[in-house]
Amino acid sequence: MKVELKNTFNVNVSYGKCKRAKRLILEITQKGLIETVQNVLPDSHHRFCVKHIEANWCKRWRTDEFKKLLWWSAWSSYEEDFKDQLKSIGELSKEADESLLMYPPRAWCRAYFDTMCKNQKVENNFTESVNAWLVEAREREKAVRSWANDFSPHSLKIYNEYFKIGTTSCYVDINGDNGYEVREGTDKYTVNMVFKKCTCRGWDLTGIPCPHEIKALQLKRLEPMNEINWWYSKEAYLLTNKYKLQLVRGEKFWELDPSQTMEPPEFVKMAGRPKIKRTRQKDEAIKRQGE
């Protein structure tokens, strides 16, 4: 950036000022991206990757305790838990708390995620997920047909973890008109059986019954596995992958558009003294002095 300013405007700027200006530009650009997505795709739900937030935020707050609280904040599935994690960060450093809130919580904390897509991921955005799925798309249909159950192995793994917690750590205190009050440790959660919601928001976010819902369903003598969302079913996966990837010809058969030719990048003079001696090959003899 310093070299570019010198070449373009013939202005000498210190390294420290360039660094601060670059950070400010990145912050402005990030805010602009959020606003642009909202304007172009008003019905979309924009999420950040918490790994990227960690890489930037932890440049200043480097301790393991800050990293742990950052991830606990992102994993908070309801607002009260998120505020408790922020309070813990604020007790360590009020400035750290304020700097973390510069990233909109609705874009990286589960407590503010939309529940339509049934995905609670915070460490990987959807684009990266889709790219990973496309790599194995040709073999996915065969893998789905080999499932031993009606739901995906991933969803059953989460369900089994929730089932273990629900049967060993959760207790139903009161049953109301449309739901139950379930106790887990020192906290209590309300489960609405009509709208299929729990105040922990675990069921809402994933579409898989949370431990509190599993406990309530067991009390009603119902099968909790039947409440797993249809999106995790074998039928849904087969419908998703029923269209084959179409054939594509080799690169030499592609049509060339003269109006979209790719220009080489502009030459940029590198910082430092220009190199005079040429780079010799590995097997090239070095000349002696006087030769």
N, C-alpha and C positions, 0 to 999 in steps of 0.2 A: 504493500500500500504506500509506503514511504517512497519507494522508487517510482511508482506510478504517478504520484503527486509531483515529484521532481520532473519527470519527463513531460507530463501533460501541462502543468501550470508553472513550472520552474519555481516551485516553492519548497523550501526546506522545513520539514516538520519533524519534531522529535519522535522517537520510538514510543514513548509513553503516551503522547497525544494520539498517535495513530492507533494504538491499542485501545484507548478509551473510545475513540470515534468508531472503531470497528465493532466494539461491543454494543454501542448505542445503535448502530445501523442494524445489527442482528436483532436487537430487541424490537426495533420499529418494524423490521421486516416480518418478524414473527407475529406481531399484533396485526399487521396488514394481511397476513395469510389467513388468520382466523376470521377477520372481517370479510375477506374475499370469499372464503368458503361459505360463510353464512349468506352472502348476497347471491352467489351463483347457485348454491345448493341449499336453499333455506330449510329443507326438510331433513338434511343430513345431520349426523351427530359426530362431530369432529373429536377424535381422541389423539392424545400424545402417547409416545412411548416413554415409560418411566425410566428406562435405561438411559435415554438421552437426557432426561431431566437430571438424573443422578450424575451423569458425566459433567454437566454444566454447573449444577448447584453445589456439588461436592468439591468443586475446585477450591471453594473457600471454606466450606464446612467439611473437613476431611475425615473426621473421626468415625469409627465404626458405629458409635451410638447415633450419630446423625443419619448415617446411611440406613440403619435399622429402623429408625423412626420415620424416615421418608417412605420406606416400603410399607410399613405398617399403616401409614396415612393413606397410601394408594390402595391398600387392600381393604380399607374400612368400607363395609357394604352399607352402612347407614350413617346419617349425618352426626349423630351424637358421638359415635365412636371416632369419627374423623376429627371432631372438635377436641376430643380427649387427647388424641395424638398430637394435634397442633399445640395444645397446652403443654404437653411434655417437651416439645421442641422449644417453645417459648421459655420454659423454665431453664433450659440450657443457654439459650441466646434469643432475646427478643428480636434481634435483627435477622436471625436465621428464619424465624417464623414469618416475618414480613416478606423476606426475599422469596420464600417458597410460595407464598400466596400471589406472587407476580405471575405465576403460571396458573391459568384459570382452573380451579378444582374440577369444574364440570368436564374437563378434557382429560383428566388423568386419575380421578378418584372414583372408585366403584359406587360410592354413595350417591353420585350425581349422574351415573350412566343411565341411558335409556334402556328399558327392559324389553324392547321389541325384538332385538336380534338374538337374545339369549347367549351373549358372549361377555364374559367378565374379564377378559384379558387386559392387563395393564402394561405388560412388558413387551408387547409386540403389536404393531398396528395391522390393520386388515390387509393392506397392500402386500406387506411381507408375507402374511399368512396365505393369501391367494397365490403368490408367486411360488411358495413352497408346495402348495397343493398341485399346481400345474405340472411340476416336475414328475409327479407320480400319477398323473391323471389317467394314463393309458392302462395302468394296472389296478386302478382303484376299484373298478367294477368286479374284478375277480376276487379282490380282497373282501369286498362287502358280502359277496355271495358265500364266502367261507365263514362268516360270523356264526358262532354257535348259538347266539341269542338274537332276539328281535331288536336289540338296541346296540349302539356302537360300543366297542370295548372301552373307549375313553369315558363315555358317559357312565358306564357301569362301574368303572374304577372310582369315579367321584361319588356315585350313589353308594357304593359299598363303604367308603370312608364316612359318608354322612350317616349311613345306617348304623355303623359301629358307635358313632358318637350319640346318635339318638337313643339307642337301646341301653347304653351304659351311663350316660351323663345327663339325660333329659327326663323331666318329670312333669306330668300334667297336674296342675293345681285346680283349675276351674274350667268347666265347659259352659260356654255361653250359648246364645241363640244360633249364631252362625260360625262359631269357632271355639278355640281353646286358648287357655293361658298356660304356656309351657315355660318351665324353669330350667335354666342351665347355669350351674354355679350360683353366683350372686345376682345374675340378671334374669329378667323375665321377658318373654316375647309373646305376642298375640298372633294366632294363626287364624286366618279367615278362610274357611273351607269353600265358601261360595265363589269368591273372586280369586282363589288360589294365591293368596298373598301371605307373607310373614313379615313382621317388622324388622327382621334381620336382613331382608331383601335378598337372601341367598336363593330362594326359590324363584323370585322375580327375575334375577339376573341370569341364572343358568338354565332355567326350565327344568331343573332336577330337584325333587323334593329335598328341602333342607332337613337337618336333624330334628327340628321342632315339628315340622310337618309330618315327618315319618312317625314320630311318637304319637301325634294326634291321630293319624290314620290307623296305627296299631290299636289305639283305644277303641276306634270305631269298627275294628275287625275288618279293615279293608287292606288290600294289597298296595303298598306304597309304590312299587315298581310300575304300576299301571298309570301313575301320575307323571312319569317322565315325559317330557314334551315330545310331540310327534317328530320334530325336526331331527331328533337323534335316532329315529327308527331306521331299520333296514330299507323299508319302502321309500322313505324320503331320500336316503343316500342313492338308491338306485335311480330314482327319478332325476336327481341332480346330475348323475353321470350317464344318462341314457344317450346323450348326443355325443357322437364320436368327434375327435379332433380331425379336421379336414386336411387333405394332402396339400403340401406346399412345394412348388418347384424350386430348383436350386437357384442360387444368387445370379448366375449368368443369364437366367431367363426373365429376371425382373425388368420391368419397363423403367426407363430412365426419364425423369422429368427435368428438362433444362432449367426450369424456373426454380427448382429446389436443390440446386447443386450446393454441396458443402464446401465452403471456403476454408482454406488453411487458417490456423490461428495467427493473430498479429504477432510480429516479432517484438519481444520484450527484452530490453537490455538488462541483464542480470546484475545484481549488486556485487561489488568487489572489483578487484583488479582483473582485467582480461587475461586469459590464459595464453601464453606465448608458445610453449612447447606442445607439440602434438602428442597425442596418446599413442604409445607404441603397442604393437601386438605382443601377446604373451611369449611367442617364440622368436621375436625379433631381437637381434643382438644390439647391445648398447654400445654406441661409439665411444672410443677412448679419446682422451684429450690429445689434440695434435693431429688426429685423423681427419 
